[in-house]
Amino acid sequence: MIKHQKKARIRKKLRHRSIYPRLTVFRSNQATYAQIVDDTKGVTLTQASTKEVKPQAKAKAQSRTAAAFKVGELIAQRALKHKVTQAVFDRGAYKYHGRIKAIAAGARSKGLKV
């Protein structure tokens, strides 16, 4: 199955079943991105990436998974500022492990129900 077909199938299920915004993730070789999207209005409420997290931790080497956990914490803090307490996790076509799992765990650790 082609990656974009798998992603579209997963996203279709999430959009039609939920009244909550989506916490969607994107993973590249260099960075990991997360954003909260409100599909009813068609707007991105907030976003975060490892590009924001890694410069703060240049003094010590940081793994990509640890940086993804920090992105999850950051996106949760920003979502709570927008009064979003619960979101549906949209993993896209990625398996739920590694950096993707770390983002969800980081968001949960700061109080966002994912």
Contacts in CASP RR format, 6 or more apart in sequence:
PFRMAT RR
TARGET T0000
AUTHOR 0000-0000-0000
METHOD contacts of the structure
MODEL  1
MIKHQKKARIRKKLRHRSIYPRLTVFRSNQATYAQIVDDTKGVTLTQAST
KEVKPQAKAKAQSRTAAAFKVGELIAQRALKHKVTQAVFDRGAYKYHGRI
KAIAAGARSKGLKV
3 93 0 8 1.000
4 93 0 8 1.000
6 92 0 8 1.000
6 93 0 8 1.000
7 92 0 8 1.000
7 93 0 8 1.000
10 90 0 8 1.000
10 91 0 8 1.000
10 92 0 8 1.000
10 93 0 8 1.000
11 22 0 8 1.000
11 90 0 8 1.000
11 92 0 8 1.000
14 22 0 8 1.000
14 88 0 8 1.000
14 90 0 8 1.000
15 22 0 8 1.000
15 39 0 8 1.000
18 88 0 8 1.000
19 40 0 8 1.000
20 84 0 8 1.000
20 86 0 8 1.000
20 87 0 8 1.000
20 88 0 8 1.000
21 36 0 8 1.000
21 37 0 8 1.000
21 38 0 8 1.000
21 39 0 8 1.000
21 45 0 8 1.000
21 79 0 8 1.000
21 84 0 8 1.000
21 87 0 8 1.000
21 88 0 8 1.000
22 36 0 8 1.000
22 37 0 8 1.000
22 39 0 8 1.000
22 87 0 8 1.000
22 88 0 8 1.000
22 89 0 8 1.000
22 90 0 8 1.000
23 34 0 8 1.000
23 35 0 8 1.000
23 36 0 8 1.000
23 75 0 8 1.000
23 79 0 8 1.000
23 87 0 8 1.000
23 88 0 8 1.000
23 89 0 8 1.000
23 90 0 8 1.000
23 103 0 8 1.000
23 104 0 8 1.000
23 107 0 8 1.000
23 112 0 8 1.000
23 114 0 8 1.000
24 34 0 8 1.000
24 35 0 8 1.000
24 36 0 8 1.000
24 37 0 8 1.000
24 90 0 8 1.000
24 92 0 8 1.000
25 32 0 8 1.000
25 33 0 8 1.000
25 34 0 8 1.000
25 90 0 8 1.000
25 91 0 8 1.000
25 92 0 8 1.000
25 94 0 8 1.000
25 100 0 8 1.000
25 103 0 8 1.000
26 32 0 8 1.000
26 33 0 8 1.000
26 34 0 8 1.000
27 33 0 8 1.000
27 94 0 8 1.000
27 99 0 8 1.000
27 100 0 8 1.000
31 49 0 8 1.000
31 50 0 8 1.000
31 51 0 8 1.000
32 49 0 8 1.000
32 50 0 8 1.000
32 64 0 8 1.000
32 67 0 8 1.000
32 68 0 8 1.000
32 71 0 8 1.000
32 99 0 8 1.000
32 103 0 8 1.000
33 47 0 8 1.000
33 48 0 8 1.000
33 49 0 8 1.000
33 50 0 8 1.000
33 71 0 8 1.000
34 47 0 8 1.000
34 48 0 8 1.000
34 49 0 8 1.000
34 71 0 8 1.000
34 72 0 8 1.000
34 75 0 8 1.000
34 103 0 8 1.000
34 107 0 8 1.000
35 44 0 8 1.000
35 45 0 8 1.000
35 46 0 8 1.000
35 47 0 8 1.000
35 48 0 8 1.000
35 75 0 8 1.000
36 44 0 8 1.000
36 45 0 8 1.000
36 46 0 8 1.000
36 47 0 8 1.000
36 75 0 8 1.000
36 78 0 8 1.000
36 79 0 8 1.000
36 82 0 8 1.000
36 84 0 8 1.000
36 87 0 8 1.000
37 43 0 8 1.000
37 44 0 8 1.000
37 45 0 8 1.000
38 44 0 8 1.000
38 45 0 8 1.000
45 79 0 8 1.000
45 82 0 8 1.000
45 84 0 8 1.000
46 75 0 8 1.000
46 78 0 8 1.000
46 79 0 8 1.000
46 81 0 8 1.000
46 82 0 8 1.000
47 75 0 8 1.000
47 78 0 8 1.000
48 71 0 8 1.000
48 72 0 8 1.000
48 74 0 8 1.000
48 75 0 8 1.000
48 78 0 8 1.000
49 71 0 8 1.000
50 64 0 8 1.000
50 67 0 8 1.000
50 68 0 8 1.000
50 70 0 8 1.000
50 71 0 8 1.000
52 71 0 8 1.000
52 74 0 8 1.000
53 67 0 8 1.000
53 70 0 8 1.000
53 71 0 8 1.000
53 74 0 8 1.000
54 62 0 8 1.000
54 67 0 8 1.000
57 67 0 8 1.000
57 70 0 8 1.000
64 99 0 8 1.000
65 98 0 8 1.000
65 99 0 8 1.000
65 102 0 8 1.000
66 102 0 8 1.000
68 98 0 8 1.000
68 99 0 8 1.000
68 100 0 8 1.000
68 102 0 8 1.000
68 103 0 8 1.000
69 102 0 8 1.000
69 103 0 8 1.000
69 105 0 8 1.000
69 106 0 8 1.000
69 109 0 8 1.000
70 106 0 8 1.000
71 103 0 8 1.000
71 106 0 8 1.000
72 102 0 8 1.000
72 103 0 8 1.000
72 104 0 8 1.000
72 105 0 8 1.000
72 106 0 8 1.000
72 107 0 8 1.000
72 110 0 8 1.000
73 106 0 8 1.000
73 107 0 8 1.000
73 109 0 8 1.000
73 110 0 8 1.000
75 103 0 8 1.000
75 107 0 8 1.000
75 112 0 8 1.000
76 106 0 8 1.000
76 107 0 8 1.000
76 108 0 8 1.000
76 109 0 8 1.000
76 110 0 8 1.000
76 111 0 8 1.000
76 112 0 8 1.000
77 110 0 8 1.000
79 85 0 8 1.000
79 87 0 8 1.000
79 107 0 8 1.000
79 112 0 8 1.000
80 110 0 8 1.000
80 111 0 8 1.000
80 112 0 8 1.000
84 112 0 8 1.000
85 111 0 8 1.000
85 112 0 8 1.000
85 113 0 8 1.000
86 112 0 8 1.000
86 113 0 8 1.000
86 114 0 8 1.000
87 107 0 8 1.000
87 112 0 8 1.000
87 113 0 8 1.000
87 114 0 8 1.000
88 114 0 8 1.000
89 104 0 8 1.000
89 114 0 8 1.000
91 100 0 8 1.000
94 100 0 8 1.000
96 104 0 8 1.000
104 114 0 8 1.000
107 114 0 8 1.000
108 114 0 8 1.000
END
